[in-house]
Amino acid sequence: MRQSLKVRDVAERIRALLDAEAPHGGGMVSCRGIAKRVGATYSTVRRAFRLLAEEGRLRLEHGRGTFVASGATLAPAAATLAKPEPPPFKVWTLISHGGIASGSGCYASIHTGALKEAMRADEALMVVGERDEPADLVRASASGILLMGAFWPETQRKCASSPLPVVVVDDVPLVRGMDHVVTDNRRGADLIVQRLLALGHRRFAVIRSMIRRSESRTDLHPDADSEERARFVRMALRRRGLDLPDKNVIDNYGGRARKREFAAQHFLTLKPRPTAVICSGEDRAVTLLRILRQEGIAVPGDVSIAAFCTPGGDDGVTISGVEVDFEEMGRLGVERLRARADGRVLRGAARRIQVPVALVDGETWGPAPRD
């Protein structure tokens, strides 16, 4: 309380100086110079400056200095105690690509995390389709855009060029300079490789996901996040003196189980057969497990399977590997959007936000079979 009264007393002394020496405003004010003249500390004068800025007597310009406001009139003392205007109500937009924001799986978990974070701050979450124009979202008073999953480059470019802050969740952006929240893929790959090596495995394969990056059904490319996981697996093996042949990196396209079967069937053609398979996603691991068992190949007796998994695993079996907290991704995405919308992050200062992973000792990996 004493400190508050002292600041107000100093502010009153500065008002008197301004009225006497700068009645019309426009000049610069030195904080250190004023501190000497009114007999107060630098920090106290700075707080007094903020009070006078709220009254409209001073103008604080970041990077330039403090100026006497032109045409300012003396505000009543009660103005220093006026409550600031409440911040505008925030509505975050969640744009989903290739999935729905309900049900189960990573999309549902991301949606849940984003919704919980918005509700915690008394904000709202609006779910829209991938073809909604950013301009329409601006007119709908959206505060920011959360892009969930892989997107075509033109979609990302549209969002990046809009005035709204944008955060990509669960993928590496195809357009540079965008904030994104992803799994700590390097750590996840290292944990999986380390455990499989400890179990005696030396022959590996990787199944990664493919996506379309345009409306053409033949324009297939590795999913950026999935490709990163495969690259980190290869790096983890090389650090331990092992190689991952190109033929052992299998591409999988399509979210439906029937399409994922092609990757599983391709694995069966590899010679010599790898004893461990690392899948970029749990759905690929579940399909591979089913196909191998249909072929009479024991898992994990003959082949071990590991994956980057959704918490909880499949209904029938717990897939080994690392657990990915997709709900935390959604929460961190909204948290980052809020920081940008509030001006706490400089525009263009893109950041990669990594969600930690945890090792899961499930039912699909075990000791390497003896040759």
C-alpha positions as CSV (number, residue, x, y, z in Angstrom):
1,M,0.0,0.0,0.0
2,R,2.8,2.4,0.9
3,Q,4.5,1.8,-2.5
4,S,1.2,2.5,-4.3
5,L,0.7,5.8,-2.5
6,K,4.4,6.8,-3.2
7,V,3.9,6.1,-7.0
8,R,0.8,8.3,-7.0
9,D,2.6,11.1,-5.1
10,V,5.5,10.9,-7.7
11,A,2.9,11.0,-10.5
12,E,1.4,14.2,-9.0
13,R,4.8,15.9,-8.9
14,I,5.4,14.9,-12.6
15,R,2.0,16.3,-13.5
16,A,3.0,19.7,-12.0
17,L,6.2,19.7,-14.0
18,L,4.4,18.9,-17.2
19,D,1.8,21.6,-16.6
20,A,4.6,24.1,-16.0
21,E,7.1,23.2,-18.7
22,A,5.2,21.3,-21.4
23,P,1.6,22.4,-21.4
24,H,1.1,21.8,-25.1
25,G,2.9,18.4,-25.3
26,G,4.9,16.8,-28.0
27,G,8.3,16.7,-26.2
28,M,10.3,13.7,-25.0
29,V,10.6,13.0,-21.3
30,S,13.7,11.5,-19.7
31,C,12.9,9.0,-17.0
32,R,16.3,9.4,-15.3
33,G,16.1,13.1,-15.6
34,I,12.7,13.3,-14.0
35,A,13.8,10.9,-11.3
36,K,16.5,13.3,-10.2
37,R,14.2,16.3,-10.3
38,V,11.4,14.7,-8.2
39,G,13.7,12.8,-5.9
40,A,12.4,9.3,-6.7
41,T,14.0,6.1,-7.9
42,Y,14.1,5.2,-11.6
43,S,11.7,2.2,-11.1
44,T,9.1,4.4,-9.2
45,V,9.2,7.0,-12.0
46,R,8.6,4.3,-14.6
47,R,5.5,3.1,-12.7
48,A,4.4,6.7,-12.4
49,F,4.9,7.1,-16.2
50,R,2.5,4.2,-16.8
51,L,-0.1,5.8,-14.6
52,L,0.2,9.0,-16.6
53,A,0.1,7.1,-19.8
54,E,-3.3,5.6,-18.8
55,E,-4.5,9.1,-18.1
56,G,-3.4,10.2,-21.5
57,R,-0.7,12.7,-20.3
58,L,2.2,10.6,-21.6
59,R,2.7,8.4,-24.7
60,L,5.0,5.4,-24.3
61,E,6.5,4.3,-27.6
62,H,8.4,1.0,-27.5
63,G,12.0,1.4,-28.8
64,R,11.7,5.2,-29.0
65,G,11.0,6.7,-25.6
66,T,8.4,8.5,-23.6
67,F,6.6,11.6,-25.0
68,V,4.2,14.3,-23.6
69,A,0.9,13.6,-25.3
70,S,-0.2,16.5,-27.6
71,G,-3.4,18.2,-26.6
72,A,-3.7,16.1,-23.4
73,T,-5.8,17.5,-20.6
74,L,-5.4,16.7,-16.9
75,A,-7.6,13.6,-16.2
76,P,-9.3,13.3,-12.8
77,A,-7.4,11.4,-10.2
78,A,-10.0,8.6,-10.3
79,A,-8.8,7.8,-13.8
80,T,-5.7,6.2,-12.4
81,L,-7.9,3.6,-10.7
82,A,-10.1,2.9,-13.7
83,K,-10.3,-0.8,-14.7
84,P,-8.9,-1.7,-18.1
85,E,-11.3,-2.8,-20.8
86,P,-11.8,-6.6,-20.8
87,P,-10.0,-8.5,-23.7
88,P,-12.2,-9.5,-26.6
89,F,-13.8,-12.9,-26.6
90,K,-11.6,-15.4,-28.5
91,V,-12.9,-18.0,-30.9
92,W,-10.3,-20.5,-32.2
93,T,-10.9,-22.2,-35.5
94,L,-10.0,-25.9,-35.9
95,I,-9.6,-27.0,-39.5
96,S,-9.6,-30.7,-39.9
97,H,-8.1,-32.5,-43.0
98,G,-8.9,-36.1,-43.8
99,G,-10.6,-36.9,-40.5
100,I,-13.4,-36.0,-38.1
101,A,-13.1,-34.3,-34.8
102,S,-15.1,-36.9,-33.0
103,G,-15.0,-40.6,-32.3
104,S,-11.6,-42.0,-31.5
105,G,-8.0,-41.7,-32.7
106,C,-5.5,-38.8,-32.9
107,Y,-8.0,-36.4,-34.5
108,A,-10.4,-36.8,-31.7
109,S,-7.7,-36.4,-29.1
110,I,-6.4,-33.2,-30.7
111,H,-9.9,-31.8,-30.8
112,T,-10.4,-32.7,-27.1
113,G,-7.2,-31.1,-26.0
114,A,-7.9,-27.9,-28.0
115,L,-11.5,-27.8,-26.7
116,K,-10.4,-28.2,-23.0
117,E,-7.8,-25.4,-23.3
118,A,-10.4,-23.1,-24.9
119,M,-13.0,-23.8,-22.2
120,R,-10.4,-23.4,-19.5
121,A,-9.9,-19.8,-20.6
122,D,-13.7,-19.2,-21.3
123,E,-13.1,-19.2,-25.0
124,A,-14.7,-21.0,-27.9
125,L,-13.6,-23.6,-30.5
126,M,-15.2,-23.6,-33.9
127,V,-14.6,-26.7,-36.1
128,V,-14.8,-26.1,-39.9
129,G,-13.8,-28.0,-43.1
130,E,-10.6,-27.7,-45.0
131,R,-12.2,-25.7,-47.9
132,D,-13.3,-22.8,-45.7
133,E,-11.6,-19.6,-46.8
134,P,-9.5,-17.7,-44.2
135,A,-11.3,-14.5,-45.3
136,D,-14.6,-16.1,-44.2
137,L,-13.1,-17.0,-40.8
138,V,-11.9,-13.4,-40.3
139,R,-15.5,-12.1,-41.0
140,A,-16.7,-14.7,-38.5
141,S,-14.5,-13.0,-35.9
142,A,-12.1,-15.9,-35.5
143,S,-9.1,-15.2,-33.4
144,G,-6.7,-17.8,-34.9
145,I,-6.5,-21.0,-37.0
146,L,-5.5,-24.5,-35.9
147,L,-4.6,-26.7,-38.9
148,M,-5.0,-30.3,-37.9
149,G,-3.1,-32.8,-39.9
150,A,-1.5,-32.8,-43.4
151,F,-2.7,-30.1,-45.8
152,W,-2.1,-29.2,-49.4
153,P,0.4,-26.3,-49.8
154,E,-2.1,-23.9,-51.2
155,T,-4.3,-24.3,-48.1
156,Q,-1.4,-23.6,-45.8
157,R,-0.3,-20.6,-48.0
158,K,-3.8,-19.1,-47.8
159,C,-3.9,-19.4,-44.0
160,A,-0.3,-18.1,-43.7
161,S,-1.1,-15.0,-45.7
162,S,-4.2,-14.2,-43.7
163,P,-4.1,-11.7,-40.8
164,L,-5.0,-14.6,-38.4
165,P,-2.3,-16.4,-36.4
166,V,-1.9,-20.0,-37.6
167,V,-0.5,-23.1,-35.8
168,V,-0.1,-26.5,-37.5
169,V,-0.8,-29.5,-35.2
170,D,0.4,-33.1,-35.7
171,D,2.5,-32.4,-38.9
172,V,5.5,-30.6,-40.2
173,P,4.3,-27.6,-42.3
174,L,4.8,-27.6,-46.0
175,V,5.1,-23.8,-46.0
176,R,8.1,-22.5,-44.1
177,G,7.7,-20.0,-41.2
178,M,4.7,-21.6,-39.6
179,D,4.3,-22.5,-35.9
180,H,3.8,-26.3,-35.5
181,V,3.2,-28.7,-32.7
182,V,4.6,-32.2,-33.3
183,T,5.8,-35.3,-31.5
184,D,9.4,-35.3,-30.4
185,N,10.1,-37.7,-33.3
186,R,13.9,-37.8,-32.7
187,R,13.5,-38.9,-29.1
188,G,10.7,-41.4,-30.1
189,A,12.8,-43.0,-32.8
190,D,15.7,-43.3,-30.5
191,L,13.7,-44.9,-27.7
192,I,12.2,-47.5,-30.1
193,V,15.5,-48.4,-31.8
194,Q,17.3,-48.6,-28.4
195,R,14.7,-51.0,-27.0
196,L,14.6,-53.2,-30.2
197,L,18.4,-53.4,-30.2
198,A,18.4,-54.4,-26.6
199,L,16.0,-57.3,-27.6
200,G,18.6,-58.5,-30.1
201,H,17.1,-57.2,-33.4
202,R,19.5,-56.2,-36.2
203,R,17.3,-56.3,-39.3
204,F,14.7,-53.5,-39.5
205,A,12.0,-52.2,-41.8
206,V,9.9,-48.9,-41.6
207,I,6.4,-48.3,-42.8
208,R,5.6,-44.7,-43.4
209,S,2.5,-42.9,-44.6
210,M,1.9,-41.3,-48.0
211,I,-0.4,-38.3,-48.8
212,R,-1.7,-36.4,-51.8
213,R,-0.4,-32.8,-51.9
214,S,-2.8,-31.7,-54.7
215,E,-6.2,-32.7,-56.0
216,S,-4.5,-35.2,-58.3
217,R,-4.8,-38.8,-57.0
218,T,-1.4,-39.6,-58.5
219,D,0.5,-36.8,-56.7
220,L,1.7,-38.9,-53.8
221,H,4.4,-37.8,-51.4
222,P,5.5,-39.0,-48.0
223,D,3.6,-37.4,-45.1
224,A,6.1,-34.8,-43.7
225,D,5.7,-36.0,-40.1
226,S,5.9,-39.7,-41.1
227,E,8.9,-39.0,-43.3
228,E,10.6,-37.3,-40.4
229,R,10.1,-40.4,-38.2
230,A,11.6,-42.7,-40.8
231,R,14.6,-40.4,-41.1
232,F,15.2,-40.3,-37.4
233,V,14.9,-44.1,-37.2
234,R,17.6,-44.3,-39.9
235,M,19.8,-41.9,-38.0
236,A,19.4,-43.8,-34.7
237,L,20.4,-47.0,-36.5
238,R,23.5,-45.4,-38.1
239,R,24.7,-44.0,-34.8
240,R,24.8,-47.7,-33.6
241,G,26.5,-49.0,-36.8
242,L,23.5,-50.4,-38.5
243,D,21.9,-49.6,-41.9
244,L,18.3,-49.3,-43.1
245,P,18.2,-50.3,-46.8
246,D,16.0,-48.2,-49.0
247,K,14.0,-51.3,-50.0
248,N,13.1,-51.7,-46.3
249,V,11.3,-48.3,-46.2
250,I,7.8,-49.1,-47.3
251,D,5.3,-46.5,-48.3
252,N,1.6,-46.8,-47.3
253,Y,-1.2,-44.7,-48.8
254,G,-4.7,-44.4,-47.5
255,G,-6.4,-44.4,-44.2
256,R,-8.6,-47.4,-44.8
257,A,-7.5,-50.8,-43.6
258,R,-7.8,-52.3,-47.2
259,K,-5.3,-49.7,-48.5
260,R,-2.9,-50.3,-45.6
261,E,-2.8,-54.0,-46.5
262,F,-0.6,-53.3,-49.5
263,A,2.2,-52.1,-47.3
264,A,1.8,-55.2,-45.1
265,Q,1.9,-57.5,-48.2
266,H,5.0,-55.7,-49.5
267,F,6.8,-56.4,-46.1
268,L,6.3,-60.1,-46.7
269,T,8.3,-59.9,-50.0
270,L,11.5,-58.5,-48.3
271,K,14.5,-60.8,-48.3
272,P,16.0,-61.4,-45.8
273,R,12.9,-60.7,-43.8
274,P,13.4,-58.0,-41.1
275,T,12.8,-59.1,-37.6
276,A,11.5,-55.7,-36.5
277,V,9.1,-53.2,-38.2
278,I,8.7,-49.6,-37.0
279,C,5.4,-48.0,-38.2
280,S,4.9,-44.3,-38.3
281,G,1.4,-44.7,-37.0
282,E,-0.6,-47.2,-34.9
283,D,-3.2,-47.9,-37.7
284,R,-0.4,-49.3,-39.9
285,A,0.9,-51.4,-37.1
286,V,-2.6,-52.9,-36.4
287,T,-3.0,-53.8,-40.1
288,L,0.5,-55.3,-40.3
289,L,-0.2,-57.4,-37.1
290,R,-3.4,-58.8,-38.6
291,I,-1.8,-59.7,-42.0
292,L,1.2,-61.4,-40.3
293,R,-1.0,-63.5,-38.1
294,Q,-3.1,-64.5,-41.1
295,E,0.1,-65.7,-42.8
296,G,1.0,-67.8,-39.7
297,I,3.9,-65.4,-38.7
298,A,4.1,-65.1,-35.0
299,V,4.1,-61.6,-33.4
300,P,6.4,-61.1,-31.5
301,G,7.9,-64.6,-31.9
302,D,9.0,-64.2,-35.5
303,V,8.6,-60.4,-36.1
304,S,8.4,-57.6,-33.6
305,I,6.2,-54.5,-34.3
306,A,6.7,-51.0,-32.9
307,A,4.8,-47.8,-33.6
308,F,4.1,-44.2,-32.7
309,C,0.8,-44.8,-30.8
310,T,-2.3,-43.1,-29.6
311,P,-2.7,-43.4,-25.8
312,G,-4.7,-46.5,-24.9
313,G,-3.7,-48.6,-27.9
314,D,-6.0,-50.7,-30.1
315,D,-9.1,-52.3,-28.6
316,G,-7.7,-55.8,-29.1
317,V,-4.0,-55.4,-28.4
318,T,-1.5,-52.9,-27.0
319,I,1.0,-51.9,-29.7
320,S,4.6,-51.5,-28.5
321,G,6.5,-48.4,-29.2
322,V,6.1,-44.8,-27.9
323,E,2.9,-43.2,-26.8
324,V,2.0,-39.8,-28.4
325,D,-0.1,-37.4,-26.3
326,F,-2.3,-35.9,-29.1
327,E,-4.5,-34.2,-26.5
328,E,-1.5,-32.3,-25.3
329,M,-0.8,-31.3,-28.9
330,G,-4.3,-29.7,-29.2
331,R,-3.8,-27.9,-25.9
332,L,-0.4,-26.5,-26.8
333,G,-1.7,-25.5,-30.2
334,V,-4.4,-23.2,-28.7
335,E,-1.9,-22.0,-26.1
336,R,0.4,-20.9,-28.9
337,L,-2.4,-19.2,-30.9
338,R,-3.4,-17.2,-27.8
339,A,0.2,-16.0,-27.4
340,R,0.3,-14.8,-31.0
341,A,-3.2,-13.2,-30.8
342,D,-2.2,-11.4,-27.6
343,G,1.0,-10.0,-29.3
344,R,3.3,-12.0,-27.0
345,V,5.0,-13.5,-30.0
346,L,6.7,-11.5,-32.8
347,R,5.1,-12.0,-36.2
348,G,7.3,-14.4,-38.3
349,A,9.1,-15.9,-35.3
350,A,8.0,-19.4,-36.1
351,R,8.6,-22.1,-33.5
352,R,8.6,-25.9,-33.4
353,I,6.8,-27.1,-30.2
354,Q,7.6,-30.7,-29.4
355,V,5.4,-33.0,-27.3
356,P,7.4,-35.5,-25.2
357,V,6.9,-39.3,-25.8
358,A,6.9,-42.2,-23.4
359,L,8.0,-45.8,-24.0
360,V,5.2,-48.4,-24.2
361,D,6.1,-52.0,-23.5
362,G,3.1,-53.5,-25.3
363,E,2.5,-57.0,-26.7
364,T,4.0,-56.7,-30.1
365,W,7.7,-56.7,-29.5
366,G,10.0,-59.3,-28.0
367,P,13.4,-61.0,-28.4
368,A,14.7,-61.4,-31.9
369,P,14.3,-64.9,-33.3
370,R,17.3,-67.0,-33.7
371,D,18.4,-67.5,-37.3
